[in-house]
Amino acid sequence: MKLSLRLARGTLLILAGVSLTAEWVAPHHYAEQFREAINEPPSWRFPLGTDGLGRDRLSRLIYGARVSLLLAPLAAGLATSLAGLIGIASSLSGPWLERLLLVSTDLWMTLPWVFLLLTARALLPLDTEPFASVTITFLLLGLLGWPATARIVAARAQQISQATYLLQARACGERRHQLWFRHVWPNLRPVLLAQFWVLVPAFILAEANLSFLGLGVSEPLPSWGSLLRDLENPGALWTQPWIAAPAVVVVIVIACLHGVLPETGGRQ
Amino acid sequence: MRKHLRLLALMLACLCRLQAAGVLKCCLRAEPQTLDPLMVSDEAAELIRYLTSGVLIRINRYTQQPEAELAESWAVSSDGRELRFRLRAGLRFSDGSSFGPEDVECTIRRLTDPQLHSPVADGFRVGGQPPVVKILSGREVAIRFAQPLAGFERLFDQLSVVACEDPQGQRAVLGPYFIAERKPGQYIQLSRNPRYWKRDARGRALPYLDGIRLEIQPNRQLEVLKLVRGEIHLIQKLDPDFYPQLENKPGVRVYDAGPGFDAELMWFNQAPQAPIAEHKKNWFRNLAFRRAVSDAISRADLCRIAFGGRATPAAGPVSPANLLWYNRQLRPYPYDPVGAGQRLREAGFQYRGGQLYDATGRPVEFSLITNAGNRSRERAAALIQRDLQKIGMRVQLVTLEFRSLIERITRSLAYEACLLGLTNVDLDPNSQMNLWLSSGANHQWNPKQPKPATAWEAEIDRLMLRQASTLDRALRKAAFDRVQMIVHEQLPFIYLVYRHGLSAYRPVVRNLKPAGLFPELLWNAAELDLEPQSTR
C-alpha cells in the first residue's frame, strides 16, 4: 500500500475518531462561553484560541466535524447519484426521453431556488432542533445540487455510447449488462467521483451561506461551514492566522478523501 | 465679444462641474419593503423616504429643532387643535407639476384612509379621529385635530407630501432626489431633482450631488471592504466589530457619537391571534416570566462582548442621549440569575434536572428570531441563549433574512420571541404613537388591539393620548415619564443596550455633520458634496 494512501486513511480515521469521541477528546464543550477570554490567541488552555464569544475554537472544530464530515459527503453523494441516474438515463434512452430529461435539467437549473429555500424555512417550525435543521439543509442541497453534474454525466455517457470500443464489444456479442459493467461504468466513474469532490466543499460552504436564510446550523451547534464564516473578514487573518484552521482542515479532509477512494482514471 | 462669452460659458461650466460633484455611494442593508412614502415601516424605506420626499416641517437632525420646509411658516390656534400652514410659493414636484394645498389635503386623506393601514397614520389620529383639512387659499391650508396636538412639528417630519396625481410618490416628489432606477436586490439609483426648491447660502441650487447610489448589501463585511476600497463613501450605523479595524485605515475616518437613540431589545409575542402554542402565550403574558428573563441577561456582557464596549446598558425606551425625554429615575435591571430562578419558582415554574418546567409540566423552551447578517446582534442572541440556559430555559436561535423576519413580526405573527433594534427617527414621544398605542400596528408584542388587553396598556394609551393633546411641556414630560416607568416595570419590551452611534466615511465627502438621529450621515444629503478628484 502506498504511503500516501496509508497517510490519508490514517488521517481520516483519526479525524473520524476524534469527532465521534468529541465529548472526551475536546478540551471544552462547544457551547461553553469563557466570557473573560474573548478572541484569545492560542494557549495551553485554548489550543486554537477563542472566538468572539469566548468559546474554544478547537472544541468547536472537533464537534463541527460531526456535522460536516457526515452530512456534506452524504448530500454530495445524493446529488451525484441523482445526477448519475438522470445523466445515464438520458444518454442511454431514446431521443425523446433524452430530450425530455435534458430540458427538465435545464429548467431545474433556471428555477429561483432561493425562494424554494425561503419557503422551506417558512414551512419549518422555528423551534426545529439544530441538528434536524442542518440535516434538512443538507438534504435540500443534495436534492437541488444535481443538475449541473447531470449535464456533465449525460455528455460523457453520450461520448461513451458512441465510442468505437463499445461498438467493438457489442460486435463481439457482449450483452447489455456486460457492456454496462465492463465499459460504460468504469468510464463514467471518474466523472462522477470528480463531481463528488467538487460538491463536498461546495456543500460545506453552502450550508454556512444558507444560515442567512435561517437554514443551516443554528447557534450554538458548530459546523465547519459556520466556523469558516470567521474568514469573511480577510483583515483578521493577518492578526489572527489561527482562525484559518477550519479551512486548513477542510482542505486536508478533501485531499485525504481523494486519496482513499478508488482510482479515478477511466479506461479506453 | 463672442470669444469672451464663450470663455465665460466655459468657466461657468467648469464651476458647475465642480459643484455637481458626482454620485455618492453607500449601502442599504436590506431591500426596502415599500417605496410608498406613506407606508414606510423599515429603515431602508425610511432612508429613501427621507431622501426623496418633501415634508411641511423638517426636524434638523443636528440641532434637533424644527425647521420650515415646504411650509414657509406655521401657526397653532389658541385651542391647540388647529395648525395653519403657509406654503412656499412656486414649488414644483420633480415631474414639473405644481405643488399646492390640494396636495396636502390629498396626502392627509390618503394617510388616514382606514384601508391603507399606514404605520404613520396612528400619530395623526389624535383622539381616535383623523384630522380635517381645510384649504384656506392658494397657499394656505389648515389641519384641524379632534384634540390639541403637542409636538406636532415632529409628527409632520414623518409625513411625506404626495401629489394628488401620484399618491404613491413614484414619479412626483418634492425632496432633493428622485428614484431614477431600481434593480431589486442590487441597487436603487437616486438622481438629483432639478426642481428641488432649496438653495445654499450663496443662492446656488441644491443638491450638489448628481445622485446617490444605494447598493443593497446585507453583508456588513462586504460593506466595510467596499468603503476601504473606495467603492462606497460612507457607512451609517457601523457595526462595532469594524470600528477598531477602520480606526487606523488610511483614507477612512470613524466617528463614535456615544450612546445613540437606538436600542437593542427583545420581546415575546403575546398576540392572541398569533399561531403559537397557547401555553407559551401564557408564559409570555406572565410578568414574572418576563422579569426573570430580563434579570437573567447580563447587559454588561452584551455591551462588552457583543458590541465591543461600544454600547451602554439600557433601562427603558428612551436613551440618555435624549435629554428632553429621558426618565432619569430608570436604572437597568442588574444581572441576577439567582433572583430570576427564585422569581420563576414563586410564579409556579419548577426545576427538574436543571431544566425549567411550567406548572403543567411542560419544559420551558422557545425560539428567538433575529435578522441574519448583523454579527453584533447574532452574538448578543448567543449570549442571551446561554444566559437563559443558566435559568433552565431552552432557547432555539433562528436567524432569518430581514424580509422574512419583518413578515413574521408584522403580518403572520408566526414567532415566539424576537431580538431586534428599534430606530428612533425622532425625539418626541408623539413619533412613537404607533409603538405604544395598543391599537398601533407597531405595538409589536400585541399589535392592533381592538381594545387594550391589559390595564397597564390602557394606562399607556391614556398617557400617550394625554401627552399628545396638551401643550404643557411639564405635563407631557410627566405623562411620558410614567409611560417609560410602566414599560420598565411591565417589560413588554426587554430593553438590553443602547448602541453607540458609530459611523465611518471617506474624507472626500464634504459637508458631513454626523448627527445622533437617523439618517446620521445623510440627514443633510442635499448639501453633501464630493471632492472634485473623487467624482466618478
HADDOCK unambig.tbl for C-alpha pairs under 7 A between the chains (distance, minus, plus):
assign (segid A and resid 53 and name CA) (segid B and resid 305 and name CA) 6.68 0.50 0.50
assign (segid A and resid 53 and name CA) (segid B and resid 379 and name CA) 6.97 0.50 0.50
assign (segid A and resid 126 and name CA) (segid B and resid 367 and name CA) 6.07 0.50 0.50
assign (segid A and resid 126 and name CA) (segid B and resid 398 and name CA) 6.77 0.50 0.50
assign (segid A and resid 127 and name CA) (segid B and resid 366 and name CA) 6.67 0.50 0.50
assign (segid A and resid 127 and name CA) (segid B and resid 367 and name CA) 5.37 0.50 0.50
assign (segid A and resid 127 and name CA) (segid B and resid 396 and name CA) 5.83 0.50 0.50
assign (segid A and resid 211 and name CA) (segid B and resid 399 and name CA) 7.00 0.50 0.50
assign (segid A and resid 212 and name CA) (segid B and resid 372 and name CA) 5.29 0.50 0.50
assign (segid A and resid 212 and name CA) (segid B and resid 373 and name CA) 6.79 0.50 0.50
assign (segid A and resid 212 and name CA) (segid B and resid 399 and name CA) 6.80 0.50 0.50
assign (segid A and resid 212 and name CA) (segid B and resid 400 and name CA) 6.32 0.50 0.50
assign (segid A and resid 212 and name CA) (segid B and resid 401 and name CA) 5.89 0.50 0.50
assign (segid A and resid 213 and name CA) (segid B and resid 400 and name CA) 5.31 0.50 0.50
assign (segid A and resid 213 and name CA) (segid B and resid 401 and name CA) 5.03 0.50 0.50
assign (segid A and resid 214 and name CA) (segid B and resid 398 and name CA) 5.96 0.50 0.50
assign (segid A and resid 214 and name CA) (segid B and resid 399 and name CA) 4.96 0.50 0.50
assign (segid A and resid 214 and name CA) (segid B and resid 400 and name CA) 4.49 0.50 0.50
assign (segid A and resid 214 and name CA) (segid B and resid 401 and name CA) 6.71 0.50 0.50
assign (segid A and resid 218 and name CA) (segid B and resid 397 and name CA) 6.21 0.50 0.50
assign (segid A and resid 218 and name CA) (segid B and resid 398 and name CA) 6.40 0.50 0.50
assign (segid A and resid 219 and name CA) (segid B and resid 382 and name CA) 6.58 0.50 0.50
assign (segid A and resid 219 and name CA) (segid B and resid 397 and name CA) 6.06 0.50 0.50
assign (segid A and resid 232 and name CA) (segid B and resid 221 and name CA) 6.79 0.50 0.50
assign (segid A and resid 233 and name CA) (segid B and resid 221 and name CA) 6.27 0.50 0.50
